Amino acid sequence: MTNNEYKNEILRLKKEKNAVILGHYYQIDEIQELSDYVGDSLALAQEAQRTDAEIIVFCGVHFMAETAKILNPSRKVLLPDVDASCSLAESCSGADLREFKKKYPGHMVVSYVNCSAEVKAESDLICTSGNAEKLINALPADQKLIFAPDKNLGGYINSRTGRNMVLWNGVCVVHDALEAENIISLKQQNPDAPVVAHPECNSAVLAVADFIGSTKAMLKYIETSEKKRFIVATESGILYEMRRNNPDKEFLTVASGDSCSCMECAYMKMNTLEKLYRCLRDESPEITLSAEMIEKAARPIVKMLDMSRELGIIK
């Protein structure tokens, strides 16, 4: 089938099966275009809660679909490519974190939402790149903390809060591969363009950034800025939304070495129109979690949401 035929069939099946399509910012343009909601992983999982869809098709990576299942246990959750994983989530297993915790008695475990259900189940609190700083600041100053699995985000939060969290040694290989030297070179060629970076980037990149924030925060910064050109230090899929919201602005991407492929997450790009079509047609691959795992993994997410409401981060 052609791309247009796939699109028509996807829309037909979505309506026929009362499904909702959730697309992460890093998905290919064609999938973002077809999605009912586009956003980051947690926001999409929460969006699904507000719909009456019987089937949730999560176009993202495995841990994101798991989060959607945790927050929507009665719904059928599908992932177009079950092998769409995440280097950050793969860096830390539930068993590994369980052993790691034994070395640090009395420590509370704060885990970035970019982790598996098993890691969430071993955590005391979940955070996002957008709320991590406020949540950490809200915890007692004398509370010892472990932060998993992203050492770059954890290090950034340590620098912002003055905490000394013990950091799990994990990274997003896409963000960690970005090099400050390339950003500086691009900035010298384009002095009028602010550098916007995701906190999953390494500390050298963050040190030369003009703005650091989550995907949502970067989008808001660009939309409200009077600047017309931006250097973007994050996965290139976000450019679709940036251009859609700001057709009059220009976006420059950062390369690592001689290749720009580092700006693309290979896992995120595993989902295609054909796989999305087959996923809806066959209602497979389906994400399944035991009731016990859902209950354990939901606790730190609920705690995060409760704290966020108390702090006025969300309503």
Secondary structure, 3 states (H helix, E strand, C coil): CCHHHHHHHHHHHHHHCCEEEEEECCCCHHHHHHCCEEECHHHHHHHHHCCCCCEEEEECCHHHHHHHHHHCCCCEEECCCCCCCCHHHHCCCHHHHHHHHHCCCCCEEEEECCCCHHHHHCCCEEECCCCHHHHHHHCCCCCCEEEECEHHHHHHHHHHHCCCCEECCECCHHHHCCCHHHHHHHHHHCCCCCEEECCCCCHHHHHCCCEECCHHHHHHHHHHCCCCEEEEECCCCHHHHHHHHCCCCEEEECCECCECHHHCCCCHHHCCHHHHHHHHHHCCCECCCCHHHHHHHHHHHHHHHHHHHHCCCCC
